[in-house]
């Protein structure tokens, strides 16, 4: 009984630590339309909930250092070490050091908690439920403000405001009328789209595993889809479609059904391209939205690539590509490309370390799906859907981060990426069953 009680306490401690870290980060990332944090001391509180749960759980947790989880931890440590060492040759050493600590310490802590979790599937669904509620909340706030809010022009740009007694809700509107882009409580339409591309696909995953009724799924899914479309985020909408399509195919129990679903998706893709082309011809505003900003990104990509060519082994230092490369050139945007940004900051070595972590995530989730297919029951199907979700998100992020630079920044996406890789490398899945050897 004592042993069971101890195991239960450890399991609950790990689960709560993961939930607090992820959902707390989501909560304290909320802002108003001026990018002012919604809660006092949000930065301090966010960092606290990212570090304290791990430190509290550490005496109870036995961290598995073997197989793929050990390899993954080693890659994280190498990447963290390289980022710290890059401070020595960067032009902004204190800024680079600060950003390296903020990015890697919480990510490695969450990774260690995740690979230590004895019930990663159960924890995943609890995290999913919390994030779906968060995504629906953001969507409803954005839609209500869009329909009923009063539009005003301020020093921060165009805002939509609703006052209810002493409570005031507001969101920033970006773009040129009639295509005004909502941001809800995230401060930026692309940020809102980045949240929804995760929460929408978590909603689909819950529906696939019968955790949502058809009515609840339609309601939650519909609200988030409307909000996502109102962001007019090219990368966010495109990535959501990619993740959802891959998840739909990978969740099929039989190969024949996978092939049928793939065929259906190709038909839908061609129809969607045709409809989009038709709408672009009808609406100059939509055409402008699809093309706006590409020239400036092209300039940023050129400068980042040129810097990599000059310093292929060292880069300019972690986290400072904007300050060291783009700011002097008069650009007001970041690199908007994770891969070029990494090459310019950490050189080819840092780029390969990140690529290795990504590939380990693919490998671990592949084993999850492969083993789950061997037995058809609800538990194994849950594993197959979660593994398929991880593969889909990791694939979608490759596309998304070709146009954005959100990973390896102090951002929720970095934590969630570390969490997904941690699940895929958890020894529960990477120790092969049914006679297969351990990897």
JOKAVEN-V521215 format. One record per backbone hydrogen bond with DSSP energy under -1.0 kcal/mol. NH is the residue of the N-H (numbers start at 1). CO is the residue of the C=O. E is the energy in kcal/mol with one decimal. If there is no record, write none. Layout:
# JOKAVEN-V521215
nh->NH co->CO e->E
nh->NH co->CO e->E
This chain:
# JOKAVEN-V521215
nh->5 co->1 e->-2.8
nh->6 co->2 e->-2.5
nh->7 co->3 e->-2.5
nh->8 co->4 e->-2.5
nh->9 co->5 e->-2.3
nh->10 co->6 e->-2.3
nh->11 co->7 e->-2.5
nh->12 co->8 e->-2.7
nh->13 co->9 e->-2.4
nh->14 co->10 e->-2.5
nh->15 co->11 e->-2.5
nh->16 co->12 e->-2.9
nh->17 co->13 e->-2.1
nh->18 co->14 e->-2.3
nh->19 co->15 e->-2.7
nh->20 co->16 e->-2.8
nh->21 co->17 e->-2.0
nh->22 co->18 e->-2.4
nh->23 co->19 e->-2.5
nh->24 co->20 e->-1.7
nh->25 co->21 e->-1.4
nh->26 co->22 e->-1.9
nh->27 co->23 e->-2.4
nh->28 co->24 e->-2.5
nh->30 co->27 e->-1.3
nh->31 co->185 e->-3.4
nh->32 co->36 e->-2.1
nh->35 co->32 e->-1.9
nh->38 co->30 e->-2.5
nh->42 co->39 e->-1.1
nh->45 co->41 e->-2.7
nh->46 co->42 e->-3.0
nh->47 co->43 e->-2.1
nh->48 co->44 e->-2.0
nh->49 co->45 e->-2.4
nh->50 co->46 e->-1.0
nh->51 co->47 e->-1.3
nh->52 co->48 e->-3.0
nh->55 co->51 e->-1.8
nh->56 co->52 e->-2.5
nh->57 co->53 e->-2.3
nh->58 co->54 e->-2.0
nh->60 co->57 e->-1.6
nh->61 co->57 e->-1.4
nh->70 co->66 e->-1.1
nh->71 co->67 e->-1.7
nh->72 co->68 e->-2.8
nh->73 co->69 e->-2.3
nh->74 co->70 e->-2.3
nh->75 co->71 e->-2.1
nh->76 co->72 e->-2.1
nh->77 co->73 e->-2.5
nh->78 co->74 e->-2.6
nh->79 co->75 e->-2.4
nh->80 co->76 e->-2.6
nh->81 co->77 e->-2.8
nh->82 co->78 e->-2.6
nh->83 co->79 e->-2.2
nh->84 co->80 e->-2.2
nh->85 co->81 e->-2.6
nh->86 co->82 e->-2.1
nh->87 co->84 e->-1.1
nh->88 co->85 e->-2.1
nh->96 co->92 e->-2.5
nh->97 co->93 e->-2.5
nh->98 co->94 e->-2.6
nh->99 co->95 e->-2.3
nh->100 co->96 e->-2.2
nh->101 co->97 e->-2.2
nh->102 co->98 e->-2.2
nh->103 co->99 e->-2.1
nh->104 co->100 e->-2.5
nh->105 co->101 e->-1.6
nh->108 co->104 e->-2.9
nh->109 co->105 e->-2.3
nh->110 co->106 e->-2.4
nh->111 co->107 e->-2.4
nh->112 co->108 e->-2.5
nh->113 co->109 e->-2.2
nh->114 co->110 e->-2.4
nh->115 co->111 e->-2.3
nh->123 co->119 e->-2.1
nh->124 co->120 e->-2.3
nh->125 co->121 e->-2.0
nh->126 co->122 e->-1.4
nh->127 co->123 e->-2.6
nh->128 co->124 e->-3.0
nh->129 co->125 e->-2.2
nh->130 co->126 e->-2.0
nh->131 co->127 e->-2.5
nh->132 co->128 e->-2.6
nh->133 co->129 e->-2.1
nh->134 co->130 e->-1.9
nh->135 co->131 e->-2.9
nh->136 co->132 e->-2.7
nh->137 co->133 e->-2.3
nh->138 co->134 e->-2.5
nh->139 co->135 e->-2.2
nh->140 co->136 e->-2.7
nh->141 co->137 e->-2.3
nh->142 co->138 e->-2.4
nh->143 co->139 e->-2.6
nh->144 co->140 e->-2.8
nh->145 co->141 e->-2.3
nh->146 co->142 e->-1.9
nh->147 co->143 e->-2.3
nh->148 co->144 e->-3.0
nh->149 co->145 e->-1.6
nh->150 co->161 e->-3.0
nh->152 co->159 e->-2.7
nh->154 co->157 e->-2.4
nh->157 co->154 e->-1.5
nh->159 co->152 e->-3.1
nh->160 co->171 e->-2.3
nh->161 co->150 e->-2.2
nh->162 co->169 e->-2.6
nh->164 co->167 e->-3.2
nh->167 co->164 e->-2.2
nh->169 co->162 e->-2.8
nh->171 co->160 e->-1.9
nh->173 co->158 e->-2.8
nh->174 co->181 e->-1.8
nh->179 co->176 e->-1.4
nh->180 co->178 e->-1.5
nh->181 co->174 e->-3.4
nh->182 co->230 e->-1.6
nh->186 co->183 e->-2.0
nh->192 co->188 e->-2.2
nh->193 co->189 e->-2.4
nh->194 co->190 e->-1.9
nh->195 co->191 e->-1.9
nh->196 co->192 e->-2.5
nh->197 co->193 e->-2.2
nh->198 co->195 e->-1.0
nh->199 co->195 e->-2.5
nh->200 co->196 e->-2.7
nh->202 co->198 e->-1.9
nh->203 co->199 e->-1.9
nh->204 co->200 e->-1.8
nh->205 co->201 e->-2.1
nh->206 co->202 e->-2.2
nh->207 co->203 e->-1.9
nh->208 co->204 e->-2.5
nh->209 co->205 e->-1.3
nh->210 co->207 e->-1.8
nh->211 co->206 e->-3.1
nh->217 co->213 e->-2.8
nh->218 co->214 e->-2.5
nh->219 co->215 e->-2.2
nh->220 co->216 e->-2.8
nh->221 co->217 e->-3.0
nh->222 co->218 e->-2.2
nh->223 co->219 e->-2.1
nh->224 co->220 e->-1.7
nh->225 co->221 e->-2.4
nh->226 co->222 e->-2.3
nh->227 co->223 e->-1.9
nh->228 co->224 e->-2.5
nh->229 co->225 e->-2.6
nh->230 co->226 e->-1.8
nh->231 co->228 e->-1.1
nh->232 co->229 e->-1.0
nh->237 co->233 e->-2.6
nh->238 co->234 e->-2.2
nh->239 co->235 e->-2.4
nh->240 co->236 e->-2.1
nh->241 co->237 e->-2.0
nh->242 co->238 e->-2.0
nh->243 co->239 e->-2.9
nh->244 co->240 e->-2.5
nh->245 co->241 e->-2.5
nh->246 co->242 e->-2.5
nh->247 co->243 e->-2.6
nh->248 co->244 e->-2.3
nh->249 co->245 e->-1.8
nh->250 co->246 e->-3.1
nh->251 co->247 e->-1.7
nh->252 co->249 e->-1.4
nh->258 co->254 e->-1.8
nh->259 co->255 e->-2.2
nh->260 co->256 e->-1.9
nh->261 co->257 e->-2.5
nh->262 co->258 e->-2.3
nh->263 co->259 e->-2.2
nh->264 co->260 e->-2.3
nh->265 co->261 e->-2.2
nh->266 co->262 e->-2.0
nh->267 co->263 e->-2.0
nh->268 co->264 e->-2.4
nh->269 co->265 e->-2.4
nh->270 co->266 e->-2.2
nh->271 co->267 e->-2.2
nh->272 co->268 e->-2.6
nh->273 co->269 e->-2.4
nh->274 co->270 e->-2.1
nh->275 co->271 e->-2.5
nh->276 co->272 e->-2.8
nh->277 co->273 e->-2.4
nh->278 co->274 e->-2.0
nh->279 co->275 e->-2.5
nh->280 co->276 e->-2.5
nh->281 co->277 e->-1.7
nh->282 co->278 e->-1.5
nh->283 co->279 e->-2.2
nh->287 co->283 e->-1.9
nh->288 co->284 e->-2.5
nh->289 co->285 e->-1.9
nh->290 co->286 e->-2.0
nh->291 co->287 e->-1.3
nh->292 co->288 e->-2.2
nh->294 co->291 e->-1.6
nh->297 co->293 e->-1.9
nh->298 co->294 e->-2.3
nh->299 co->295 e->-1.7
nh->300 co->296 e->-1.9
nh->301 co->297 e->-2.9
nh->302 co->298 e->-2.1
nh->303 co->299 e->-2.1
nh->304 co->300 e->-2.3
nh->305 co->301 e->-2.5
nh->306 co->302 e->-2.5
nh->307 co->303 e->-2.0
nh->308 co->304 e->-1.9
nh->309 co->305 e->-2.3
nh->310 co->306 e->-1.5
nh->311 co->307 e->-1.9
nh->315 co->311 e->-1.4
nh->316 co->344 e->-2.4
nh->317 co->345 e->-2.2
nh->320 co->317 e->-1.2
nh->324 co->320 e->-2.8
nh->325 co->321 e->-1.9
nh->326 co->321 e->-1.3
nh->327 co->322 e->-3.1
nh->330 co->327 e->-1.7
nh->331 co->326 e->-1.9
nh->338 co->401 e->-3.0
nh->338 co->404 e->-1.4
nh->341 co->337 e->-2.6
nh->342 co->338 e->-2.7
nh->343 co->339 e->-2.1
nh->344 co->340 e->-2.2
nh->345 co->341 e->-1.6
nh->346 co->342 e->-3.3
nh->347 co->343 e->-1.0
nh->348 co->312 e->-2.8
nh->350 co->346 e->-1.4
nh->351 co->347 e->-1.9
nh->352 co->348 e->-2.2
nh->353 co->349 e->-1.9
nh->354 co->350 e->-2.1
nh->355 co->351 e->-2.2
nh->356 co->352 e->-2.2
nh->357 co->353 e->-2.0
nh->358 co->354 e->-2.3
nh->359 co->355 e->-2.6
nh->360 co->356 e->-2.5
nh->361 co->357 e->-1.9
nh->362 co->358 e->-1.9
nh->363 co->359 e->-2.6
nh->364 co->360 e->-2.8
nh->365 co->361 e->-2.1
nh->366 co->362 e->-2.0
nh->367 co->363 e->-1.9
nh->368 co->364 e->-1.6
nh->369 co->365 e->-2.2
nh->370 co->366 e->-2.9
nh->371 co->367 e->-2.6
nh->372 co->368 e->-2.0
nh->373 co->369 e->-1.6
nh->374 co->371 e->-1.3
nh->377 co->375 e->-1.0
nh->381 co->377 e->-2.5
nh->382 co->378 e->-2.1
nh->383 co->379 e->-1.6
nh->384 co->380 e->-2.2
nh->385 co->381 e->-2.5
nh->386 co->382 e->-2.6
nh->387 co->383 e->-2.9
nh->388 co->384 e->-2.5
nh->389 co->385 e->-2.6
nh->390 co->386 e->-2.4
nh->391 co->387 e->-2.4
nh->392 co->388 e->-2.5
nh->393 co->389 e->-2.8
nh->394 co->390 e->-2.8
nh->395 co->391 e->-2.1
nh->396 co->392 e->-2.9
nh->397 co->393 e->-2.8
nh->398 co->394 e->-1.0
nh->399 co->395 e->-1.3
nh->400 co->396 e->-2.9
nh->401 co->397 e->-3.1
nh->402 co->399 e->-1.1
nh->403 co->400 e->-1.5
nh->411 co->409 e->-2.2
nh->415 co->411 e->-1.3
nh->416 co->412 e->-2.7
nh->417 co->413 e->-2.3
nh->418 co->414 e->-2.3
nh->419 co->415 e->-2.3
nh->420 co->416 e->-2.6
nh->421 co->417 e->-2.3
nh->422 co->418 e->-2.2
nh->423 co->419 e->-2.2
nh->424 co->420 e->-2.2
nh->425 co->421 e->-1.5
nh->426 co->423 e->-1.4
nh->429 co->426 e->-2.2
nh->430 co->426 e->-1.9
nh->431 co->427 e->-1.3
nh->436 co->433 e->-1.4
nh->439 co->430 e->-1.6
